[in-house]
């Protein structure tokens, strides 16, 4: 993945989720480690889709294999709990595609 200093090798299995802050993407991985990636979120979405990653909002892509609990919330949103106890929300506009990836 491209960073501000060059390129970094990340193991797909170590990534929990990616979070967008403008043109910077923060990759959250094992041990709460954070890495800044310089690549648009939509490109990462297509790159990581074959590896069980799915878009859950305009700002987040999550590793499906790191989800431990899914709870139905208000306004047709879903609340996710990951292995590391992180809580994320699947926004309404992404619920349908999220369920499709999980075969629900």
N, C-alpha and C positions, 0 to 999 in steps of 0.2 A: 504494500500500500504506500502511496506517496505521502510524505510528511513535509514540514517546512525545511527540514535538514537533509532530506534525501528520501530514501525508501526504507521501510521496515517490514520484517517478516512476522506475521502473526498467525498463530494456529487457529483455524476456524473453530475448533472445539473449545477454545479458551474464551471466545467472544460471547458475552451475554447479550449486549445490545449496543446499537449505535444511536447517537443523539446529535441532532443538527443545531448549530449555533451560527446562523448566517452562512458564510462560505467555509466554516470549519466544522468538521465532524469529530465528535468525541467518541472514541471506541472504549466501551467499558468491558473489561475482561476480568479473568481470575484475580483474586486478592485485591479487588477494588482498584486495580491498575487502570489508568486512563491514558490513552494515546490520541493525539490530534492527527487526523487524516485530512489531506488536501485533495478531496475528490467529491463531486456533488453526490448528494444522497440518492438521487434517482439512478445514478450509474452504479452505486454500491448495491442498490436494491436488485438490479438486474444481474450483477456479478455474483451476489450471494444467494440468490433465490434457489439454485440447485442444491445448496447446502443447508436447507431447512431454516432459512431466514425469511421473515415476512414483515411487510410494512404495516404498522399499527396506527400511525398518525402522520401528519405532515412532517413531524420532526423525529420520529423514532422508527427503527427497524429492530426487531427482536429475534433472537435465536429460539426457535420453537422447542428445541431440546432442553432448554434451560428453564422452561415454565413448569412450575410444580402445582399451581392452583389457578383456576379461572372462575371468577365470580361475576354473575350478571348484575349490572348496576342500573342506576336510574337512566332514563332517556335512551335506552337501548345500547348503552355502552358496556364494555366488558372490563373488568379489573383483573390484572395478572399479577401473580406473585412468582418471582424467580427463585432459583436455588439459593441465591445469596441474600434472600429476603427483600430484594428490591421490588417496589410496587410500580407498575406501569398501567396505563389506561389505553384501551383500544377505542378510538373515537368512532362515532356513529358511521361516518362515511367509509371506514375501513373494516367494520364488523363483518360484512358479507364476504369480502375477499379473505379475511382472517379465518372465518369458519370454513371456507372452501379449502384452504390450505390444510386444515385439520380434518377434513372430510366429515364435517358435522352437518 
